[in-house]
Amino acid sequence: MDSPMQSDANPPIISVSNLRKQYDFTHGHRWGLFGPRRKNVSKDGHVALRDISFEIRRGEAVGLIGKNGAGKSTLLQILTGTLQPSSGSVHVRGRVSALLELGAGFNPEFTGRENVRLSAAALGMTRDEIEAKYELIEQFADIGDFIDRPTKSYSSGMLVRLAFSLQVHVDPDILIVDEALSVGDVFFQQKCITKIREILSRGVTLLFVSHGLNSVKSLCDRAIFLQGGQVVADGPADEVCDLYQNSLTTISAQARDEAVAFAAMAGATEGESVVRAAGRTERINDPGFEQRLSQRSGGGELVFTGIEIRDHQDKAVHAIEQCGEVKLRVEMLATQDIPAGACPGILIRDANGVDLIGLNSNFHNRYLPAMQAGQRFVWEIVAHLPLSRGYYSLHGGIKPTPDSPYFYDRCFSMAVLEIMGNPLSWGDYGGRVIHPATELNLYTLD
């Protein structure tokens, strides 16, 4: 499907306008004197997509997220032309390479070699292009002698290896990758991610579907959140992924009450593991706390009111040296009476929004004491962060119990911490997490 010409210097490579897909359910036939006359179509049906509109420009990397049944697969099938919309319009410009259903398009009776040649031709490659790329496809798939065996004998991992290798070597304008990639082993997944980054650097457009939000945030600058067949959010990947995470932890009032009641019962049995206030301390002076938050959710019974970062000399700072000691102090306020047993946590993310380190009180079997409405509490963490230089964001959450799906408070982007390089000690590394080895040995081989 080609879109009409546009004057825009970088026209959309994918345009979706008021897209709707409805499945009508049928319940047999009405019978007349001479047999069935017409189908009895249910008026209810199922609306998989509801008036969706968006545009994707050439070179964009866009994540498509949402729970099962949100409409992601239906949307992808329409974009690839294997499914027709009920109404609305879709325009796609350029060669589309899609890895949707595991082994889709492969004839199970044909060998891997035969399937590669046939599928490549179906994707629009000429015979010369296929011959030029075949060896690269076979090497990347790395399935050995199975390349000359029928694909019906392949494991799911082998199928995804061959299918992915084919799709990324056809020089697509648009690459669509669905959750099928998760079938491969972890080493092949990393190989695929590296290959996707390589083709993105050439200006290829990516539409990436995954439940792994770290992968979405790492690969994509933008994300589209589908829920109930509608676009809930479309924007920066880290913000949209946080919104999706919040939607997953939204629970009913009854479930909330059950979670808090269970916390009261569990807190009463914690005994010595419950943290007791060590004495009065100064309030944290953080007047811009709420303005910094990118998102906030939770019941609000116990909330964060400020955060402070201190170095090894106990000075308030915004930056520390690599692997230097840092003290994170967070202040909380109980707006209602809170039973003992709550556990706060701090999450550290890199500049791409990828989760790196979790610092939770329950990791140390420590919990908050019972708190009365209006009471404040300061939680303090002292740690050596094994991070390379760069900027990192801090996010916080408080749950009634470690296993509860309910949050008293959940805050994204509470603060930013800079890690300053120390080249004399650590050098300049490309990774995000560094750490000295516990022991180093060198052996001479005869």
VOPAGU-2260 file (C-alpha; in pm, 1 decimal, decimal comma):
REM VOPAGU-2260
SITE   aa  ch    i         X         Y         Z
SITE  MET   A    0       0,0       0,0       0,0
SITE  ASP   A    1     154,1     327,6    -109,5
SITE  SER   A    2      58,1     663,5      29,8
SITE  PRO   A    3      -6,1     966,2    -192,3
SITE  MET   A    4     281,4    1204,6    -256,0
SITE  GLN   A    5     342,9    1461,6      16,4
SITE  SER   A    6     538,6    1784,3      15,7
SITE  ASP   A    7     688,4    1716,4     359,2
SITE  ALA   A    8    1070,0    1679,1     342,9
SITE  ASN   A    9    1037,8    1368,4     559,4
SITE  PRO   A   10     686,0    1237,0     489,5
SITE  PRO   A   11     539,9     965,8     712,9
SITE  ILE   A   12     647,3     617,8     610,2
SITE  ILE   A   13     344,6     478,6     797,4
SITE  SER   A   14      16,9     672,9     818,1
SITE  VAL   A   15    -283,6     537,4    1007,1
SITE  SER   A   16    -605,7     737,0    1015,3
SITE  ASN   A   17    -927,2     650,8    1203,2
SITE  LEU   A   18    -845,1     280,0    1177,8
SITE  ARG   A   19   -1112,7      43,3    1302,4
SITE  LYS   A   20   -1130,1    -335,4    1298,5
SITE  GLN   A   21   -1440,1    -523,1    1405,2
SITE  TYR   A   22   -1496,5    -897,8    1401,7
SITE  ASP   A   23   -1860,4    -996,2    1358,3
SITE  PHE   A   24   -1961,5   -1323,4    1516,2
SITE  THR   A   25   -2193,6   -1553,1    1316,3
SITE  HIS   A   26   -2427,5   -1813,2    1461,3
SITE  GLY   A   27   -2520,7   -2041,7    1173,8
SITE  HIS   A   28   -2784,0   -1974,4     910,6
SITE  ARG   A   29   -3150,2   -1901,1     871,4
SITE  TRP   A   30   -3315,2   -2180,5     676,6
SITE  GLY   A   31   -3581,4   -2135,6     414,3
SITE  LEU   A   32   -3768,5   -2369,1     185,0
SITE  PHE   A   33   -3469,5   -2406,0     -45,9
SITE  GLY   A   34   -3188,4   -2411,1     214,9
SITE  PRO   A   35   -2985,1   -2145,5     399,3
SITE  ARG   A   36   -3077,4   -1788,0     310,4
SITE  ARG   A   37   -2832,3   -1572,7     508,6
SITE  LYS   A   38   -2605,2   -1576,6     812,6
SITE  ASN   A   39   -2738,3   -1465,1    1148,0
SITE  VAL   A   40   -2477,1   -1201,5    1243,0
SITE  SER   A   41   -2444,9   -1093,1    1604,1
SITE  LYS   A   42   -2488,2    -719,9    1659,0
SITE  ASP   A   43   -2226,1    -728,2    1933,1
SITE  GLY   A   44   -1914,7    -860,1    1758,9
SITE  HIS   A   45   -1570,2    -767,1    1885,9
SITE  VAL   A   46   -1401,0    -435,0    1815,5
SITE  ALA   A   47   -1026,3    -502,2    1814,3
SITE  LEU   A   48    -921,3    -150,2    1709,6
SITE  ARG   A   49   -1116,5     170,2    1772,4
SITE  ASP   A   50   -1047,9     473,7    1551,9
SITE  ILE   A   51    -669,6     463,6    1581,3
SITE  SER   A   52    -460,1     739,2    1421,5
SITE  PHE   A   53     -82,8     794,7    1421,6
SITE  GLU   A   54     212,0     861,2    1190,1
SITE  ILE   A   55     563,3     718,5    1192,0
SITE  ARG   A   56     847,6     895,3    1009,9
SITE  ARG   A   57    1137,1     735,3     827,5
SITE  GLY   A   58    1413,4     635,8    1067,4
SITE  GLU   A   59    1197,6     634,7    1381,3
SITE  ALA   A   60    1217,3     344,8    1627,2
SITE  VAL   A   61     874,6     299,3    1783,9
SITE  GLY   A   62     772,9      50,0    2052,8
SITE  LEU   A   63     419,0     -87,1    2054,8
SITE  ILE   A   64     313,7    -194,9    2405,0
SITE  GLY   A   65       0,7    -314,3    2579,2
SITE  LYS   A   66    -146,1    -619,8    2747,2
SITE  ASN   A   67    -254,5    -930,2    2555,7
SITE  GLY   A   68    -575,8    -851,7    2371,3
SITE  ALA   A   69    -497,7    -480,7    2341,6
SITE  GLY   A   70    -500,6    -498,9    1961,4
SITE  LYS   A   71    -127,1    -505,7    1886,3
SITE  SER   A   72    -130,1    -817,4    1666,0
SITE  THR   A   73    -438,3    -699,5    1476,3
SITE  LEU   A   74    -269,5    -366,0    1405,6
SITE  LEU   A   75      48,3    -534,1    1281,2
SITE  GLN   A   76    -146,7    -767,4    1051,8
SITE  ILE   A   77    -322,8    -467,7     897,4
SITE  LEU   A   78       7,0    -282,0     852,1
SITE  THR   A   79     158,0    -582,8     674,1
SITE  GLY   A   80    -149,6    -630,9     455,2
SITE  THR   A   81    -250,7    -973,9     582,7
SITE  LEU   A   82    -571,1    -833,5     735,4
SITE  GLN   A   83    -810,6    -570,9     603,3
SITE  PRO   A   84    -951,1    -292,1     822,6
SITE  SER   A   85   -1324,2    -248,0     875,7
SITE  SER   A   86   -1287,6     127,6     818,5
SITE  GLY   A   87   -1023,1     398,4     815,0
SITE  SER   A   88    -706,8     417,0     608,3
SITE  VAL   A   89    -352,5     281,4     625,5
SITE  HIS   A   90     -66,8     394,6     401,2
SITE  VAL   A   91     272,5     224,8     413,1
SITE  ARG   A   92     562,6     338,2     194,3
SITE  GLY   A   93     857,6     113,3     116,4
SITE  ARG   A   94     956,5    -248,9     167,1
SITE  VAL   A   95     819,1    -401,4     486,5
SITE  SER   A   96     999,0    -685,1     660,2
SITE  ALA   A   97     796,0    -840,2     941,3
SITE  LEU   A   98     871,9   -1107,9    1198,9
SITE  LEU   A   99     525,4   -1169,9    1338,7
SITE  GLU   A  100     421,6   -1531,2    1374,1
SITE  LEU   A  101     685,5   -1795,5    1436,3
SITE  GLY   A  102     778,0   -1958,1    1103,9
SITE  ALA   A  103     497,4   -1780,4     917,0
SITE  GLY   A  104     548,5   -1808,0     541,7
SITE  PHE   A  105     771,1   -2113,8     565,0
SITE  ASN   A  106     657,8   -2434,4     397,4
SITE  PRO   A  107     720,5   -2708,9     657,1
SITE  GLU   A  108     799,6   -2963,2     382,3
SITE  PHE   A  109    1073,5   -2747,4     229,0
SITE  THR   A  110    1426,3   -2717,1     363,1
SITE  GLY   A  111    1553,6   -2405,2     530,8
SITE  ARG   A  112    1756,8   -2323,0     220,8
SITE  GLU   A  113    1451,8   -2354,9      -4,4
SITE  ASN   A  114    1235,2   -2151,0     229,3
SITE  VAL   A  115    1491,5   -1869,9     244,2
SITE  ARG   A  116    1502,6   -1841,0    -136,3
SITE  LEU   A  117    1125,1   -1859,3    -177,3
SITE  SER   A  118    1048,4   -1617,3     106,6
SITE  ALA   A  119    1313,2   -1369,6      -8,0
SITE  ALA   A  120    1159,2   -1369,8    -356,1
SITE  ALA   A  121     814,4   -1314,3    -202,4
SITE  LEU   A  122     956,3   -1014,8     -13,3
SITE  GLY   A  123    1057,1    -856,1    -343,6
SITE  MET   A  124    1425,0    -950,9    -369,3
SITE  THR   A  125    1564,6   -1024,0    -713,1
SITE  ARG   A  126    1756,1   -1343,1    -786,7
SITE  ASP   A  127    2085,2   -1153,0    -783,0
SITE  GLU   A  128    1999,4    -992,4    -446,1
SITE  ILE   A  129    1911,4   -1332,1    -300,3
SITE  GLU   A  130    2239,7   -1485,1    -416,3
SITE  ALA   A  131    2437,3   -1189,6    -281,0
SITE  LYS   A  132    2270,1   -1212,4      60,8
SITE  TYR   A  133    2217,1   -1586,7     100,7
SITE  GLU   A  134    2549,5   -1665,1     266,8
SITE  LEU   A  135    2502,1   -1380,1     517,1
SITE  ILE   A  136    2152,9   -1509,0     602,0
SITE  GLU   A  137    2280,1   -1863,0     657,8
SITE  GLN   A  138    2575,3   -1749,3     869,5
SITE  PHE   A  139    2363,0   -1523,2    1090,9
SITE  ALA   A  140    2100,8   -1795,8    1149,5
SITE  ASP   A  141    2378,4   -2038,8    1249,0
SITE  ILE   A  142    2165,5   -2355,0    1244,9
SITE  GLY   A  143    2432,2   -2579,8    1088,4
SITE  ASP   A  144    2323,9   -2877,3     879,9
SITE  PHE   A  145    1959,3   -2809,7     958,3
SITE  ILE   A  146    1961,6   -2554,3     676,4
SITE  ASP   A  147    1919,6   -2851,5     438,6
SITE  ARG   A  148    1647,4   -3024,5     642,2
SITE  PRO   A  149    1270,4   -2964,0     624,1
SITE  THR   A  150    1164,3   -2682,6     856,5
SITE  LYS   A  151     902,4   -2914,0    1012,7
SITE  SER   A  152    1197,5   -3073,2    1194,7
SITE  TYR   A  153    1311,0   -2738,6    1343,2
SITE  SER   A  154    1273,7   -2637,0    1703,9
SITE  SER   A  155    1104,1   -2303,9    1777,0
SITE  GLY   A  156    1447,0   -2152,3    1837,4
SITE  MET   A  157    1574,7   -2263,5    1497,1
SITE  LEU   A  158    1265,4   -2125,0    1324,8
SITE  VAL   A  159    1305,7   -1781,7    1480,9
SITE  ARG   A  160    1678,2   -1780,5    1400,3
SITE  LEU   A  161    1616,0   -1843,7    1032,5
SITE  ALA   A  162    1311,5   -1614,7    1011,3
SITE  PHE   A  163    1484,8   -1323,1    1183,9
SITE  SER   A  164    1801,4   -1364,1     978,0
SITE  LEU   A  165    1597,8   -1351,0     658,4
SITE  GLN   A  166    1395,9   -1045,5     762,3
SITE  VAL   A  167    1694,4    -828,7     860,3
SITE  HIS   A  168    1892,8    -908,6     545,0
SITE  VAL   A  169    1631,5    -809,2     285,6
SITE  ASP   A  170    1725,4    -440,0     320,6
SITE  PRO   A  171    1383,6    -331,3     447,2
SITE  ASP   A  172    1258,5      24,5     474,7
SITE  ILE   A  173    1040,3     -83,6     767,0
SITE  LEU   A  174    1125,1    -364,0    1010,6
SITE  ILE   A  175     843,7    -498,2    1228,3
SITE  VAL   A  176     946,4    -731,8    1510,8
SITE  ASP   A  177     683,9    -900,2    1729,6
SITE  GLU   A  178     723,8   -1099,6    2051,8
SITE  ALA   A  179     842,5   -1400,9    1847,4
SITE  LEU   A  180    1198,8   -1284,1    1913,1
SITE  SER   A  181    1167,3   -1389,3    2279,0
SITE  VAL   A  182    1163,3   -1756,8    2171,7
SITE  GLY   A  183    1534,9   -1754,7    2089,8
SITE  ASP   A  184    1807,9   -1819,9    2346,2
SITE  VAL   A  185    1960,3   -1527,0    2532,8
SITE  PHE   A  186    2276,6   -1521,4    2318,7
SITE  PHE   A  187    2078,6   -1505,9    1996,7
SITE  GLN   A  188    1853,8   -1234,8    2144,1
SITE  GLN   A  189    2160,1   -1020,2    2211,6
SITE  LYS   A  190    2282,4   -1088,9    1859,7
SITE  CYS   A  191    1944,4    -975,3    1725,0
SITE  ILE   A  192    1944,9    -656,7    1932,3
SITE  THR   A  193    2291,0    -571,2    1799,8
SITE  LYS   A  194    2173,0    -632,6    1442,6
SITE  ILE   A  195    1863,9    -416,3    1495,1
SITE  ARG   A  196    2082,6    -132,2    1623,7
SITE  GLU   A  197    2300,7    -168,6    1315,2
SITE  ILE   A  198    2013,8    -138,7    1067,8
SITE  LEU   A  199    1860,1     148,2    1267,1
SITE  SER   A  200    2183,3     340,5    1213,0
SITE  ARG   A  201    2113,9     311,2     837,8
SITE  GLY   A  202    1781,5     492,9     872,5
SITE  VAL   A  203    1549,3     191,2     875,0
SITE  THR   A  204    1215,7     243,6    1052,5
SITE  LEU   A  205    1146,6       3,0    1340,3
SITE  LEU   A  206     813,5     -99,9    1490,1
SITE  PHE   A  207     902,2    -315,0    1791,5
SITE  VAL   A  208     643,2    -509,4    1990,7
SITE  SER   A  209     749,1    -647,9    2328,0
SITE  HIS   A  210     638,6    -697,5    2687,0
SITE  GLY   A  211    1001,9    -639,5    2787,4
SITE  LEU   A  212     989,4    -267,9    2866,9
SITE  ASN   A  213    1365,3    -240,5    2913,7
SITE  SER   A  214    1412,2    -363,8    2556,2
SITE  VAL   A  215    1158,0    -109,6    2431,3
SITE  LYS   A  216    1326,1     175,4    2617,5
SITE  SER   A  217    1670,9      64,4    2504,8
SITE  LEU   A  218    1583,1      35,0    2133,6
SITE  CYS   A  219    1307,7     292,9    2087,8
SITE  ASP   A  220    1282,5     667,7    2134,1
SITE  ARG   A  221     903,0     659,5    2109,5
SITE  ALA   A  222     630,1     420,4    2223,7
SITE  ILE   A  223     260,0     375,1    2154,5
SITE  PHE   A  224      48,4     226,4    2435,6
SITE  LEU   A  225    -260,4      33,9    2322,9
SITE  GLN   A  226    -537,5     -58,8    2562,8
SITE  GLY   A  227    -876,8    -198,2    2466,1
SITE  GLY   A  228    -804,4    -131,7    2099,8
SITE  GLN   A  229    -733,6     238,0    2156,2
SITE  VAL   A  230    -421,3     452,1    2175,1
SITE  VAL   A  231    -384,8     549,3    2541,3
SITE  ALA   A  232     -51,2     727,3    2501,4
SITE  ASP   A  233     196,4     811,2    2226,0
SITE  GLY   A  234     521,4     981,4    2322,2
SITE  PRO   A  235     874,8     935,5    2462,0
SITE  ALA   A  236     941,0     565,6    2525,7
SITE  ASP   A  237    1039,4     597,4    2891,3
SITE  GLU   A  238     732,1     803,3    2984,0
SITE  VAL   A  239     488,2     580,6    2796,0
SITE  CYS   A  240     643,6     264,6    2943,7
SITE  ASP   A  241     605,9     410,4    3294,0
SITE  LEU   A  242     241,5     485,6    3220,9
SITE  TYR   A  243     194,1     125,1    3106,7
SITE  GLN   A  244     362,2      -4,4    3422,9
SITE  ASN   A  245     127,2     207,3    3632,0
SITE  SER   A  246    -171,8      59,4    3450,6
SITE  LEU   A  247     -54,8    -290,8    3541,8
SITE  THR   A  248     -54,8    -210,7    3915,0
SITE  THR   A  249    -397,0     -44,5    3924,4
SITE  ILE   A  250    -619,9    -264,4    4140,4
SITE  SER   A  251    -972,8    -246,7    4273,8
SITE  ALA   A  252   -1071,4     -81,8    4602,7
SITE  GLN   A  253   -1152,1    -424,5    4746,8
SITE  ALA   A  254    -809,2    -560,5    4651,1
SITE  ARG   A  255    -649,4    -249,8    4801,6
SITE  ASP   A  256    -831,9    -299,9    5130,9
SITE  GLU   A  257    -728,4    -665,9    5133,4
SITE  ALA   A  258    -364,9    -570,2    5071,0
SITE  VAL   A  259    -362,5    -319,1    5356,0
SITE  ALA   A  260    -541,2    -561,4    5588,4
SITE  PHE   A  261    -287,8    -832,6    5508,9
SITE  ALA   A  262      -7,4    -584,7    5575,5
SITE  ALA   A  263    -153,6    -514,1    5919,8
SITE  MET   A  264    -162,8    -883,9    5999,9
SITE  ALA   A  265     187,2    -951,6    5860,7
SITE  GLY   A  266     334,9    -642,7    6024,7
SITE  ALA   A  267     225,3    -761,2    6365,8
SITE  THR   A  268     437,1   -1076,2    6322,9
SITE  GLU   A  269     753,2    -908,0    6192,3
SITE  GLY   A  270     895,6    -857,3    6540,7
SITE  GLU   A  271    1253,8    -733,4    6543,9
SITE  SER   A  272    1274,3    -703,7    6167,5
SITE  VAL   A  273    1053,0    -395,1    6176,6
SITE  VAL   A  274    1258,8     -75,7    6148,7
SITE  ARG   A  275    1219,2     148,9    6449,2
SITE  ALA   A  276    1294,7     520,1    6439,2
SITE  ALA   A  277    1653,3     575,6    6550,4
SITE  GLY   A  278    1574,3     919,6    6683,1
SITE  ARG   A  279    1462,2    1255,2    6557,2
SITE  THR   A  280    1626,4    1390,5    6244,2
SITE  GLU   A  281    1603,0    1704,6    6034,6
SITE  ARG   A  282    1331,4    1725,4    5772,7
SITE  ILE   A  283    1446,9    1702,7    5412,3
SITE  ASN   A  284    1430,1    2040,7    5240,7
SITE  ASP   A  285    1312,6    1958,9    4888,9
SITE  PRO   A  286    1054,2    2218,7    4778,6
SITE  GLY   A  287    1069,0    2120,1    4409,3
SITE  PHE   A  288    1002,8    1750,4    4467,1
SITE  GLU   A  289     652,7    1724,3    4322,5
SITE  GLN   A  290     735,0    1945,9    4023,2
SITE  ARG   A  291    1018,5    1709,7    3923,1
SITE  LEU   A  292     799,8    1399,5    3910,1
SITE  SER   A  293     717,7    1281,8    3559,6
SITE  GLN   A  294     441,2    1050,9    3684,0
SITE  ARG   A  295     284,5     950,3    4012,3
SITE  SER   A  296      36,6     681,1    4113,6
SITE  GLY   A  297     -77,2     486,0    4417,8
SITE  GLY   A  298    -338,1     511,3    4692,1
SITE  GLY   A  299    -169,6     800,5    4873,0
SITE  GLU   A  300    -194,1     660,1    5227,3
SITE  LEU   A  301     185,6     690,3    5265,2
SITE  VAL   A  302     367,1     925,6    5027,6
SITE  PHE   A  303     715,7    1048,9    4944,8
SITE  THR   A  304     767,4    1418,1    5018,4
SITE  GLY   A  305    1134,6    1468,0    4936,5
SITE  ILE   A  306    1469,9    1311,1    4852,7
SITE  GLU   A  307    1826,9    1406,4    4934,9
SITE  ILE   A  308    2158,1    1278,9    4794,6
SITE  ARG   A  309    2471,4    1299,5    5011,1
SITE  ASP   A  310    2833,5    1195,4    4952,4
SITE  HIS   A  311    3079,7    1013,9    5179,8
SITE  GLN   A  312    3144,6    1341,4    5367,5
SITE  ASP   A  313    2770,3    1376,9    5432,9
SITE  LYS   A  314    2744,0    1680,4    5204,5
SITE  ALA   A  315    2433,7    1733,5    4992,4
SITE  VAL   A  316    2538,6    1672,4    4630,2
SITE  HIS   A  317    2405,2    1594,9    4284,2
SITE  ALA   A  318    2709,8    1395,8    4171,5
SITE  ILE   A  319    2952,6    1136,6    4307,6
SITE  GLU   A  320    3262,8     963,3    4170,3
SITE  GLN   A  321    3249,7     618,6    4015,1
SITE  CYS   A  322    3195,6     350,0    4281,0
SITE  GLY   A  323    3192,8     621,1    4545,0
SITE  GLU   A  324    2973,5     602,2    4850,5
SITE  VAL   A  325    2632,6     765,3    4826,4
SITE  LYS   A  326    2367,0     823,3    5089,6
SITE  LEU   A  327    2008,7     843,4    4965,8
SITE  ARG   A  328    1758,5     987,2    5213,2
SITE  VAL   A  329    1387,0     988,6    5136,4
SITE  GLU   A  330    1115,9    1145,1    5349,4
SITE  MET   A  331     767,2     992,1    5376,9
SITE  LEU   A  332     441,2    1124,7    5519,8
SITE  ALA   A  333     152,1     911,7    5641,3
SITE  THR   A  334    -178,1    1069,1    5539,1
SITE  GLN   A  335    -365,3     786,6    5715,2
SITE  ASP   A  336    -280,4     537,4    5988,0
SITE  ILE   A  337     -43,9     280,4    5834,4
SITE  PRO   A  338      14,1     -70,4    5974,0
SITE  ALA   A  339     368,1    -196,0    6028,5
SITE  GLY   A  340     533,6    -389,4    5749,0
SITE  ALA   A  341     545,0    -144,5    5457,3
SITE  CYS   A  342     855,7    -160,4    5240,2
SITE  PRO   A  343     997,0     133,0    5041,7
SITE  GLY   A  344    1232,8      95,2    4748,5
SITE  ILE   A  345    1448,4     303,6    4516,2
SITE  LEU   A  346    1504,2     211,4    4150,1
SITE  ILE   A  347    1802,4     345,4    3953,9
SITE  ARG   A  348    1775,7     378,7    3576,1
SITE  ASP   A  349    2025,3     482,5    3310,4
SITE  ALA   A  350    1976,5     767,3    3063,3
SITE  ASN   A  351    1778,1     538,3    2830,5
SITE  GLY   A  352    1532,3     451,4    3106,8
SITE  VAL   A  353    1664,0      96,6    3150,4
SITE  ASP   A  354    1630,2     -39,5    3505,1
SITE  LEU   A  355    1972,1    -111,0    3655,4
SITE  ILE   A  356    1966,2    -133,4    4035,2
SITE  GLY   A  357    1690,4    -185,0    4290,9
SITE  LEU   A  358    1744,6     -86,8    4654,6
SITE  ASN   A  359    1452,6    -225,9    4856,0
SITE  SER   A  360    1414,5    -246,5    5232,5
SITE  ASN   A  361    1276,1    -601,6    5219,4
SITE  PHE   A  362    1602,4    -723,5    5061,6
SITE  HIS   A  363    1742,7    -679,7    5413,7
SITE  ASN   A  364    1427,8    -803,5    5588,3
SITE  ARG   A  365    1360,3    -451,1    5708,3
SITE  TYR   A  366    1016,9    -285,9    5714,2
SITE  LEU   A  367     859,5      38,8    5825,8
SITE  PRO   A  368     694,9      63,0    6167,8
SITE  ALA   A  369     327,4     143,1    6217,7
SITE  MET   A  370     265,4     510,7    6147,2
SITE  GLN   A  371     -11,8     745,5    6250,8
SITE  ALA   A  372    -171,0     999,1    6018,2
SITE  GLY   A  373      49,4    1309,2    6002,0
SITE  GLN   A  374     366,5    1127,8    6110,7
SITE  ARG   A  375     681,8    1159,8    5899,9
SITE  PHE   A  376     962,4     909,3    5855,5
SITE  VAL   A  377    1305,3     928,3    5687,3
SITE  TRP   A  378    1447,9     619,8    5519,4
SITE  GLU   A  379    1822,9     626,0    5460,0
SITE  ILE   A  380    2026,5     405,9    5227,4
SITE  VAL   A  381    2406,0     397,5    5215,7
SITE  ALA   A  382    2554,1     221,4    4913,3
SITE  HIS   A  383    2848,0     203,0    4675,6
SITE  LEU   A  384    2700,7     226,4    4327,0
SITE  PRO   A  385    2897,6      26,6    4066,1
SITE  LEU   A  386    2804,5     259,6    3779,8
SITE  SER   A  387    3007,0     410,3    3499,1
SITE  ARG   A  388    3000,8     782,5    3441,5
SITE  GLY   A  389    2682,7     941,9    3316,5
SITE  TYR   A  390    2341,5    1052,8    3439,5
SITE  TYR   A  391    2098,8     826,9    3624,8
SITE  SER   A  392    1741,6     882,1    3739,4
SITE  LEU   A  393    1598,0     774,7    4075,0
SITE  HIS   A  394    1243,5     640,9    4113,1
SITE  GLY   A  395    1062,4     528,5    4426,7
SITE  GLY   A  396     779,0     308,7    4544,9
SITE  ILE   A  397     616,7     204,5    4873,1
SITE  LYS   A  398     412,1    -116,2    4908,9
SITE  PRO   A  399     215,2    -249,7    5208,4
SITE  THR   A  400     406,6    -579,6    5170,1
SITE  PRO   A  401     680,4    -692,3    4927,6
SITE  ASP   A  402     446,5    -918,1    4727,0
SITE  SER   A  403     153,0    -678,4    4711,5
SITE  PRO   A  404      45,7    -547,7    4368,4
SITE  TYR   A  405     -71,1    -232,1    4545,2
SITE  PHE   A  406     139,4      80,1    4593,4
SITE  TYR   A  407      87,8     337,2    4864,1
SITE  ASP   A  408     295,1     566,4    4642,5
SITE  ARG   A  409     489,0     529,9    4319,5
SITE  CYS   A  410     701,9     818,0    4193,0
SITE  PHE   A  411     893,4     839,3    3867,7
SITE  SER   A  412    1189,5    1079,0    3823,3
SITE  MET   A  413    1235,5    1176,5    4186,7
SITE  ALA   A  414    1592,6    1294,3    4127,8
SITE  VAL   A  415    1889,6    1278,8    3891,7
SITE  LEU   A  416    2230,9    1155,2    4003,4
SITE  GLU   A  417    2546,8    1219,5    3803,3
SITE  ILE   A  418    2835,2     973,7    3821,9
SITE  MET   A  419    3163,7    1150,5    3750,7
SITE  GLY   A  420    3442,8     961,1    3579,9
SITE  ASN   A  421    3755,9     862,8    3766,0
SITE  PRO   A  422    3991,0     756,4    3482,0
SITE  LEU   A  423    4284,8     692,7    3717,2
SITE  SER   A  424    4090,0     416,5    3890,5
SITE  TRP   A  425    3836,8     286,2    3640,5
SITE  GLY   A  426    3924,1     414,8    3294,7
SITE  ASP   A  427    3657,8     498,8    3038,6
SITE  TYR   A  428    3420,7     206,9    2990,5
SITE  GLY   A  429    3126,8     178,4    2753,9
SITE  GLY   A  430    2920,3     -31,5    2992,1
SITE  ARG   A  431    2678,7      98,2    3253,5
SITE  VAL   A  432    2770,2    -121,8    3551,2
SITE  ILE   A  433    3125,0    -179,3    3671,0
SITE  HIS   A  434    3257,8    -352,9    3977,7
SITE  PRO   A  435    3597,1    -468,6    4107,2
SITE  ALA   A  436    3644,6    -844,2    4113,5
SITE  THR   A  437    3646,3   -1018,2    4450,8
SITE  GLU   A  438    3961,5   -1207,6    4354,5
SITE  LEU   A  439    4203,4   -1204,9    4060,0
SITE  ASN   A  440    4439,0   -1490,8    3970,3
SITE  LEU   A  441    4696,4   -1542,8    3695,5
SITE  TYR   A  442    4822,4   -1891,2    3607,8
SITE  THR   A  443    5116,7   -1989,9    3390,0
SITE  LEU   A  444    5041,5   -2273,3    3145,4
SITE  ASP   A  445    5317,8   -2522,2    3065,0
